[in-house]
């Protein structure tokens, strides 16, 4: 049955708006070419969208020809304003954008939860209001929030999770009260990171993949056939609770210590680095573990670039022993801490020798491979993205080490890639989600 004229118009309008969102301002001729619609149909939809206040003339095409240049049409960006929040255990980051996603203002604030739930919530809400004012906006249409913990799939609410600050749950209600006209949406932070990596980062060419989040904590997001999978209780990807070899205990329902988190959480990785002689202060907002991984990668790369051989990286590794022990069990004796030679010469300005940094990265890859191989065995995603600040810091070097170990552990071909967005993926994913939801409403055809 053919679509009715009104349905056809609505479909064409959404098609044109989608192209203007993706491509930026376009002429009527460019819209005709991209949509495949006739010239009169494009003229009608441009007039219709202009009259509705969704599209306006933003300039002229820079074409050199006789007569006036073609008008460029763009979405009316200030038709709605959006906010995105990345809520962490230790603070919150906020940005405000227009309807097309251009960031107008942003800020971050550490929040000490020990000061009490009320003051923590007030600090976070005040930050949102301040950034909104700096953006020159008087109201918000949609607020997207990324937070650690489980999201109830039925209600969309952040569930009460042990180990997470109470102010996280109270913040959603407080924002809704202070911004009554805004649509406030909360989503698990790792899920949002996966959305951002899929749309703008490392997984743009994959409809099926798993993002392994590596930051202060651990998590995973599962995307199958282009759809994010949340599970019956919203807990898909709680990989921190995954029982793995090499830990001293099993995880509990209220505590992931003893699970994969004990091997791959930020604190565990920082301890592993120190055990291998990679130490130092890492100023800035990223987790200390990410700074240590970044330092180790830099040292190894500089050593290789200078023609210095580094130890490790090729010998077979006992994954079970490597995951739990402070030293890595190899087919050859572990180099002594006081060994001498080119591989033990420290790179100027670093805190680690090249061989120590190399052994640390090998040991870390041993640990991460346990999680990646487990994911591959259950889901066979074909691609695992090492996300978060640590995945970004490790880059191709760490991803290649993990991939080599997974090939020895699993018969399923699994590509391992570093994330491209790091910790910024959560905030970006929250913005993309808020923008999608706002546009669904703003771009909806008027009821007749």
C-alpha positions, 0 to 999 in steps of 0.5 A: 500500500503506497504511503499517504501524501502526508506520510510521504512528506514526513518521510522526506522531511526527516530524510532532508533533516538527517542529511542537514545534520550529517553533512551540514548546510546544503543547497536545494540542488545538493539535497536533490542529489542526495535524496534522489527527490525531484526538484519540485519536491525538494523545493516544497520540503525546503519551504515547509521546513523553513516555515516550520522554523526548523531550517533557515538560510545560513549563507550562499554556496561558493559557486562561481557562475553568473547570477546569484549563488545558491542559498545554503540551508541549515538546521536552526541550531538554537531551536533547542539546547542540550546538556550532557553529563559524565558522572564519576565516583570522584566528580562530574563533567558537563557540556551544553550544546545546540540542537546540532551538537555544537558544544557551547560551554563545558566544565568539570568539577571534582566532588567529594562525596564524604561531604554528604549527599545533599552538598554533592548533589547541589554542587553538581546541579549548580555546575549544570546551571553555570554551564547553561548560563555560560552557553547563553541558553535559558533552558534545556530541552534534553539532558543526557547522563552517563553514570556507572552502575545498572540502569533499570530497563523498565523504568530507566532509573539508576539502580541502587548499587553498592560501592557507588555514591548515593548522590548519583541517584539523587542527582537525576531527581534533583535535575528534574526538579530544578529543570522541570521542562527538560527531559532527563535521561540516564544511561550506563557510562560504558554503553554511552562510550560504546555508542560514541566509539560506534558513531565517531570512533574505533568501531565505525565499521562494525555493527557487532562489537564489544567495548571493554571499558578500562578506566578507574573501573572496568565494564563492557558494552555489547553491540550486536547487529547495530543494537546495544544489548542491556540484558534482562536486568540492565546488567549486560557487560558487568565484566568486573564481576567475571570470575577469572583465574589468578585472583585470590577470591571469588567476587560477591554479589555486592563486591567485584573484588575477586573478579576481573576488576581485581586484575584490570581495574585502575588500582590493580593496573597501577600496582602492576606497573609499580611492581615492574618498575614503572612509577611516577606521578601522572598529573591531570584528570585521567586515572593514574593507571592510564598515565603509567600505561602511556609512560610505558608505551612511550618508553618502549617506542622510543627504545625501539625507535633508537634501535634498542632491543627490549625484552619480553613480548614474544615468549609464551606466557602462562596466563593463569600465573601472569594474571595473579602473580606480580611477576610474569611466568615465561619460558625463560628466566625473568630478567634480574632487576639489577641486570645491565645492558642496552635494554636496561638503559633508562630513557632520559626523563622517564621513570622506567627502563625500556625492558621494565616497561615492556614487561609491564605491558606484557603482564597487562596484556596477559590480564586483559586477554583473559577478559577478551577471550572470555567475551569472545568465547561467549559472544563471538563479536569479532571485534573488541575495542579497548576503551576508556582512558587506559585503552587510549593510553595503551593504543595500538601497542597494547591492543596488539599484545592483547590480540596476540594472546587471544589468538593463542587462547581462542579459536574464534578470530577476534580483532582487538582495537584501541579506542579512539575517544578515551574517557571523553567517550562517555560525555560524547555518548551522552551528548549523542543520545540527548541529541538523538532524542531531542531531534526525534521530538523537535523534528517530528511532524506536527499533528493534524 
